[in-house]
Structure formats: C-alpha cells, structure tokens
Amino acid sequence: MKQILIIAMFLGSVYGQTRVSGEIDSDTRWVPDQGPYIVEGDIVVMPRARLLISPGTKIIISTKNRSPSADPFDKMDSSLISIRVKGALSCVGRRDRPIIFISEDPQFQAFKWRGIILDGASKQFTEIAFTEISGATTAVTAVNSGAIVRNNIIENNNIGVHCMHGGSLRIYNNIITRNFTAGIKSESSNPSIQNNIIVSNRNIGLWCDGISKVNVEFNCFFGNNDGNFLNCDPELGDISQVNRKSDSTDGSFNLFRDPVFSGSIAERRAIALDTQTPTKRSAIVDISLAEVIYDTISDSIPVQHYGGASHRYSLSPYSPCINAGNPRRAYRNEDGKNNTIGIHGGPEFTSD
C-alpha cells in the first residue's frame, strides 16, 4: 500500500487541505500551507523513511478508516485510524506554533482514533514536541522505542502515553490531563518521566505493572480521581523531603499540589489571600499561598477548549511548579533558570 496524497480545496476558503493515508516509504514533510491534513486511513511510516511535520501544522483524523492497514498493530488499530511509525517521526512544533492532532468529531470521551504508535521507531530521529494530541484511545503508544516526548499537551484521550514491551520513552515537560483510564501507563518498559504536570485524569495518574523500572522525578501530580499511582514504587507519593523552594515532595522531588494555572479558580483564590495580607507583606508575591488544596478538580484547570490550548496551561506566579523541575543543565529554561515543570519549562530545542 503506497502513500496517497490527494489535494483538494475547501469551497470558499483561502487555503487548501491535503488528504492522506497509506504507506510512507520515503522522507516526507507535512507543512501548514498544505494543511490541514485530513487523515482518512492508516498511515504507516516504513523503516528507513521519516515523516517530518512542521510547526503550526494541523492534522484532522477522520472518524472512518477508509484505508486500514494490512498489518494492524492490535485489534483496536484494525478499526480505528492510527499513525504508525516504524521508521522515524519528527513532530516538533514551537512554543508559539504547536502541531495539533484532533479528531474531526472532537467529543470528550469519544475516542475516535487509535493514536500515534511508535513501533520500533528510531530513538535518534524520533521526537514529539510542542504538539497537542486529543481524542485518541491512546495518544502515544511506544513499543521498543526510546524516543523523546516533551512539551506536549496530551488531553482528553483514553490513555495519554502507553509504554509497552521496551517502550522506554523519555517523557519530559508535558501537560497530561483529562485522560480517562490513565495519564501514563507502563508495561515491561523503563521510561523516564520528569518535569510533567499530570493532573485531573479521570482514573489514574501513573499506572505501572510492578515490573517496569520507571524513573519518576520532579513531576507535579494532583487531582487524579482514583489516585496518582497504581502498582508503582511504594515510595512514590511518600512525602519525605523538601525541594530547593522549601516545598514538600516525595523522595524523588515530585510535588502533590495544585499546579495553579493562570485563570483558574485556584489562582483567583491565591490572589484573594495575597491581597488580604498586611500591607508590608502584600508587596511580595508569596508563592507558599499556592499550598491551598481545593476539593474540586475544576479549580485546577481553566475552561475546556480543543486545539490551541497552550495558553490555558500557563502557570500563575503562585504556582509551585515554577523552577521546581530537574535542576540539571540539560533541562534548564531558556532564561538559564531551573526547569519549570510543565510545557513552558525547558529549552526550545534540545541536543539530546
């Protein structure tokens, strides 16, 4: 099955759309000017081929798989569209120009596509960064791949990221939220999970299998309905020390507090508390006020919106996540300060 590219024009529109499905067996680039890309059937990036997706590109997944793969990854993949990478995927947006994957029928909990599957994808040449992924049964599945997944918004999927059978991803500085079963799931894999905000998932924040050796450091977990961890290292979540900002953490410097996004109820309450302090102290923003924990998940996250969501996840000055990430030089923010947990932390580009 060869790559199919059919170019059409929206009636009454000033830009085009490109319909895609099938195998990609040579280096291929998707660019905003030819988008949005309408994925009408399974995409398979073959070994030794690379799909490069440019910043600002929008990908719309059809709800009907008109060109299913002859070799589906699993039963779910046989009926729902997937983008399966056996070669390499460079899906790297920019802070101000994210790449967006969205179902053409973006209803919450209506999981209309299988997601991105890194099936032995090249560790050296595969990266998903500054991308928004929603509406999938699993946003990113990794098998036998150590690719980088960083600075993404992964929300409103069934599972956010699933590492399985050697899918030892490097998962850094993402927002993983509002997913149904789990934010991240690990089976027979050793992923590195650092500097992420994993909040308000319907069931579990991080679901392990008791076998995987998962490195979980400098993350923020909060408001995951059925718990932050399942079958994980029992020391995770055991508050035992403080970080450089004197905030309480577990032994791996994970925070368990409201991240306090700009525009959230949590921020408004923190501001109200701040303005009630004595005059001499009110001139100083007291970040410790963000220690207030609220009972309702809706306090944590501003109003739901699909596509272009990065502005919703800006951190308030009251956030405990600011400069609370991994202090190693490789993770530092663009201004040289310690990593800020979440999508706005870390460098724009990485040499890793």
C-alpha positions as CSV (number, residue, x, y, z in Angstrom):
1,M,0.0,0.0,0.0
2,K,1.7,3.2,-1.2
3,Q,1.3,6.7,0.1
4,I,-1.7,8.5,-1.2
5,L,-1.9,12.3,-1.3
6,I,-5.0,13.9,-2.7
7,I,-5.1,17.7,-2.7
8,A,-8.4,19.4,-2.7
9,M,-9.7,22.9,-1.9
10,F,-12.2,23.9,0.7
11,L,-15.0,25.8,-1.1
12,G,-15.0,29.5,-0.1
13,S,-11.6,29.1,1.7
14,V,-8.3,30.8,1.1
15,Y,-6.2,27.7,2.0
16,G,-6.2,24.1,0.9
17,Q,-6.4,20.7,2.5
18,T,-4.4,17.5,1.9
19,R,-6.0,14.1,2.3
20,V,-3.6,11.4,3.3
21,S,-3.5,7.7,4.0
22,G,-1.3,4.6,3.3
23,E,2.4,3.9,3.5
24,I,5.1,6.5,3.6
25,D,8.3,4.8,2.2
26,S,10.5,7.9,1.7
27,D,11.2,11.1,3.6
28,T,8.0,13.2,3.6
29,R,7.2,16.6,5.1
30,W,3.8,18.0,6.1
31,V,3.7,21.8,6.2
32,P,1.0,24.3,7.4
33,D,0.5,25.8,4.0
34,Q,-0.8,22.5,2.6
35,G,-3.0,21.8,5.6
36,P,-5.0,20.9,7.4
37,Y,-4.1,17.3,6.7
38,I,-7.1,15.1,6.7
39,V,-6.1,11.5,7.7
40,E,-8.6,9.3,6.0
41,G,-6.9,5.9,6.6
42,D,-4.0,4.4,8.5
43,I,-0.6,6.0,8.0
44,V,2.4,3.7,8.2
45,V,5.9,5.3,8.2
46,M,8.1,2.4,6.9
47,P,11.6,1.6,8.1
48,R,14.2,3.9,6.7
49,A,11.6,6.6,6.0
50,R,10.9,9.7,8.0
51,L,7.8,11.8,8.4
52,L,8.6,15.5,9.3
53,I,5.8,17.6,10.5
54,S,6.5,21.4,10.5
55,P,5.4,23.8,13.3
56,G,1.9,25.1,13.0
57,T,0.6,22.1,11.1
58,K,-2.9,20.8,11.9
59,I,-3.9,17.2,11.4
60,I,-7.5,16.2,11.5
61,I,-8.3,12.5,11.9
62,S,-11.3,11.1,10.1
63,T,-13.7,9.0,12.1
64,K,-13.9,6.4,9.3
65,N,-10.9,4.4,8.4
66,R,-11.2,4.2,4.6
67,S,-7.8,2.6,4.2
68,P,-7.0,0.2,7.1
69,S,-3.5,-1.2,7.4
70,A,-3.0,-4.7,6.1
71,D,-0.9,-5.4,9.2
72,P,-2.8,-3.7,12.1
73,F,-0.9,-3.2,15.4
74,D,-3.8,-4.5,17.5
75,K,-7.5,-5.2,17.4
76,M,-8.3,-1.6,18.1
77,D,-6.0,-0.5,15.2
78,S,-7.9,-2.7,12.8
79,S,-10.9,-0.4,13.0
80,L,-9.6,3.0,14.1
81,I,-7.1,5.2,12.3
82,S,-3.5,5.2,13.6
83,I,-0.3,6.9,12.6
84,R,2.2,4.0,13.0
85,V,5.9,4.8,12.9
86,K,8.4,2.0,12.1
87,G,10.9,4.5,10.8
88,A,11.2,8.0,12.2
89,L,8.9,10.8,13.1
90,S,10.0,14.4,13.7
91,C,6.9,16.0,15.0
92,V,8.4,19.2,16.6
93,G,6.4,22.4,16.8
94,R,7.3,25.6,18.5
95,R,6.1,27.2,21.7
96,D,4.0,29.7,19.7
97,R,3.2,27.3,16.8
98,P,2.2,23.9,18.1
99,I,1.3,21.0,15.9
100,I,-2.3,19.8,16.6
101,F,-3.8,16.4,16.2
102,I,-7.6,16.4,16.6
103,S,-10.5,14.1,15.6
104,E,-12.9,15.6,13.2
105,D,-15.6,14.9,15.8
106,P,-13.8,16.1,19.0
107,Q,-16.3,15.0,21.7
108,F,-14.8,14.3,25.1
109,Q,-14.6,10.6,25.9
110,A,-15.5,9.8,22.3
111,F,-12.2,8.2,21.3
112,K,-12.2,8.3,17.6
113,W,-8.7,7.2,16.5
114,R,-6.0,4.9,17.7
115,G,-3.3,7.5,18.1
116,I,0.4,7.7,17.3
117,I,2.2,4.3,17.5
118,L,6.0,4.3,17.8
119,D,6.6,0.7,16.7
120,G,10.3,0.3,16.9
121,A,10.7,4.0,15.8
122,S,14.2,5.3,15.7
123,K,15.4,6.7,19.0
124,Q,17.8,9.1,17.4
125,F,15.5,10.6,14.9
126,T,12.1,10.4,16.5
127,E,10.7,13.3,18.7
128,I,7.2,14.5,19.5
129,A,7.4,18.1,21.0
130,F,5.2,21.2,21.2
131,T,2.3,19.1,20.0
132,E,-1.3,18.8,21.2
133,I,-3.0,15.4,20.9
134,S,-6.6,14.6,21.8
135,G,-9.4,12.2,21.1
136,A,-7.4,9.0,20.8
137,T,-7.7,5.7,22.5
138,T,-4.0,6.2,23.3
139,A,-2.4,9.4,22.3
140,V,1.2,7.9,22.1
141,T,2.0,4.2,22.2
142,A,5.6,3.1,22.3
143,V,7.0,-0.4,21.7
144,N,10.7,-0.9,21.6
145,S,11.4,2.8,21.2
146,G,13.3,5.3,23.4
147,A,12.1,8.4,21.6
148,I,11.6,11.8,23.2
149,V,8.1,13.1,24.1
150,R,8.3,16.6,25.5
151,N,6.4,19.9,25.9
152,N,3.2,18.4,24.7
153,I,-0.4,18.8,25.8
154,I,-1.9,15.3,25.9
155,E,-5.6,15.6,27.0
156,N,-9.0,14.0,26.5
157,N,-7.7,10.6,25.4
158,N,-8.4,7.2,27.0
159,I,-4.7,6.8,27.9
160,G,-2.3,9.6,27.5
161,V,1.0,7.7,26.9
162,H,1.4,3.9,27.0
163,C,4.9,2.5,27.2
164,M,5.0,-1.3,26.5
165,H,7.5,-4.0,25.7
166,G,10.6,-1.9,25.7
167,G,8.8,1.4,25.0
168,S,11.3,3.3,27.3
169,L,10.3,6.8,26.3
170,R,11.9,10.0,27.7
171,I,8.8,11.9,28.8
172,Y,9.6,15.5,29.8
173,N,7.7,18.7,30.5
174,N,4.3,17.6,29.3
175,I,0.8,18.5,30.4
176,I,-1.1,15.2,30.8
177,T,-4.6,15.8,31.8
178,R,-8.3,14.8,31.5
179,N,-7.4,11.4,30.1
180,F,-9.9,8.7,31.1
181,T,-8.1,5.4,32.2
182,A,-4.6,6.8,32.9
183,G,-2.3,9.6,32.2
184,I,0.7,7.3,31.7
185,K,0.8,3.5,31.6
186,S,4.0,1.4,31.7
187,E,4.2,-2.3,30.9
188,S,7.6,-4.1,30.6
189,S,9.3,-0.8,29.9
190,N,11.7,1.6,31.6
191,P,10.5,5.2,30.7
192,S,12.0,8.3,32.2
193,I,9.2,10.6,33.4
194,Q,10.4,14.1,34.5
195,N,9.1,17.6,34.8
196,N,5.5,16.8,33.8
197,I,2.2,18.1,35.2
198,I,0.0,15.0,35.5
199,V,-3.3,16.3,36.8
200,S,-7.1,15.7,36.7
201,N,-7.1,12.4,34.9
202,R,-10.3,10.5,35.4
203,N,-8.8,7.4,37.0
204,I,-5.0,7.0,37.5
205,G,-2.1,9.4,37.0
206,L,0.6,6.8,36.5
207,W,-0.2,3.1,36.1
208,C,2.7,0.6,36.3
209,D,2.8,-3.2,36.2
210,G,5.0,-3.8,39.2
211,I,7.8,-4.9,36.8
212,S,8.8,-1.8,34.9
213,K,11.7,0.3,36.3
214,V,10.2,3.7,35.9
215,N,12.2,6.8,36.7
216,V,9.7,9.3,38.1
217,E,11.2,12.6,39.2
218,F,10.3,16.3,39.6
219,N,6.7,15.9,38.4
220,C,3.5,17.5,39.7
221,F,0.6,15.1,40.5
222,F,-2.7,16.4,41.5
223,G,-6.4,15.7,41.3
224,N,-6.3,12.3,39.6
225,N,-9.6,10.9,40.7
226,D,-8.7,7.3,41.6
227,G,-5.1,8.0,42.7
228,N,-1.8,9.3,41.5
229,F,-0.2,5.8,41.3
230,L,-1.2,2.2,40.7
231,N,1.2,-0.7,41.1
232,C,4.2,1.7,41.2
233,D,7.1,2.0,43.6
234,P,5.5,2.4,47.0
235,E,7.9,5.2,47.9
236,L,6.3,7.4,45.2
237,G,4.0,9.9,46.9
238,D,5.5,9.4,50.4
239,I,6.3,12.9,51.4
240,S,9.8,12.8,52.9
241,Q,11.8,15.9,52.0
242,V,11.6,19.4,50.6
243,N,12.9,20.8,47.3
244,R,15.0,23.9,46.7
245,K,11.9,26.1,47.1
246,S,11.2,24.5,50.5
247,D,8.1,22.8,49.2
248,S,7.3,19.3,50.5
249,T,8.0,16.5,48.0
250,D,8.5,12.8,48.0
251,G,11.9,11.2,47.8
252,S,12.0,11.8,44.0
253,F,11.1,15.5,44.3
254,N,7.6,15.0,43.0
255,L,5.1,17.6,44.0
256,F,1.5,16.8,45.0
257,R,-0.2,20.2,44.9
258,D,-2.4,22.2,42.6
259,P,-0.2,23.5,39.8
260,V,-2.2,26.8,39.8
261,F,-2.7,27.6,36.2
262,S,-3.3,31.2,35.1
263,G,-7.0,32.0,35.0
264,S,-8.0,29.1,37.3
265,I,-10.1,29.4,40.4
266,A,-7.0,28.3,42.4
267,E,-5.2,31.4,41.1
268,R,-8.1,33.7,42.0
269,R,-8.2,32.3,45.5
270,A,-4.5,32.7,45.9
271,I,-4.7,36.3,44.8
272,A,-7.5,37.0,47.2
273,L,-5.5,35.5,50.0
274,D,-2.5,37.6,49.0
275,T,-4.3,40.9,49.0
276,Q,-5.6,40.2,52.5
277,T,-2.1,40.0,53.9
278,P,-0.7,43.1,55.8
279,T,0.4,45.9,53.6
280,K,4.1,45.5,54.0
281,R,3.9,41.8,53.0
282,S,1.4,42.3,50.2
283,A,4.1,43.8,48.0
284,I,5.7,40.3,47.8
285,V,4.1,37.5,45.9
286,D,4.0,34.7,48.4
287,I,4.2,31.5,46.4
288,S,3.5,29.4,49.5
289,L,-0.1,30.5,49.3
290,A,-0.5,28.0,46.5
291,E,-0.3,25.3,49.1
292,V,-4.0,25.6,49.5
293,I,-5.6,22.4,48.1
294,Y,-9.1,22.5,46.7
295,D,-11.6,19.8,46.6
296,T,-12.9,20.1,43.1
297,I,-10.8,19.3,40.0
298,S,-12.4,22.2,38.1
299,D,-10.5,24.6,40.4
300,S,-7.2,23.4,38.8
301,I,-7.8,23.9,35.1
302,P,-9.5,26.7,33.2
303,V,-12.4,26.1,30.9
304,Q,-12.1,23.2,28.4
305,H,-11.2,24.0,24.8
306,Y,-10.0,21.9,21.9
307,G,-7.0,22.9,19.8
308,G,-4.5,25.8,20.5
309,A,-4.7,25.1,24.2
310,S,-1.2,26.1,25.4
311,H,-2.4,29.4,26.7
312,R,-4.7,27.6,29.1
313,Y,-1.8,25.9,30.8
314,S,0.3,29.0,31.5
315,L,1.4,28.9,35.2
316,S,0.3,31.5,37.6
317,P,3.1,33.4,39.6
318,Y,1.6,31.5,42.6
319,S,2.4,28.1,41.0
320,P,4.7,25.7,43.0
321,C,5.9,24.3,39.6
322,I,7.9,27.4,38.6
323,N,11.6,26.5,38.6
324,A,10.9,23.3,40.6
325,G,11.9,20.8,37.8
326,N,15.1,18.8,37.4
327,P,17.9,21.3,38.1
328,R,20.4,19.7,35.7
329,R,21.8,22.0,33.0
330,A,20.2,20.0,30.1
331,Y,16.7,20.7,31.5
332,R,17.1,24.5,32.2
333,N,14.7,27.0,30.9
334,E,15.7,29.3,28.1
335,D,16.5,32.1,30.6
336,G,19.0,29.8,32.3
337,K,16.9,29.2,35.4
338,N,16.0,25.8,36.8
339,N,13.4,23.9,34.8
340,T,9.8,24.9,35.2
341,I,7.5,21.8,35.5
342,G,5.1,21.7,32.6
343,I,5.0,22.7,28.9
344,H,6.7,26.1,29.4
345,G,9.8,24.7,31.0
346,G,13.0,23.5,29.4
347,P,14.7,24.7,26.3
348,E,13.0,25.3,23.0
349,F,15.5,23.0,21.3
350,T,17.3,20.0,22.7
351,S,20.5,18.3,21.6
352,D,19.5,15.1,23.4
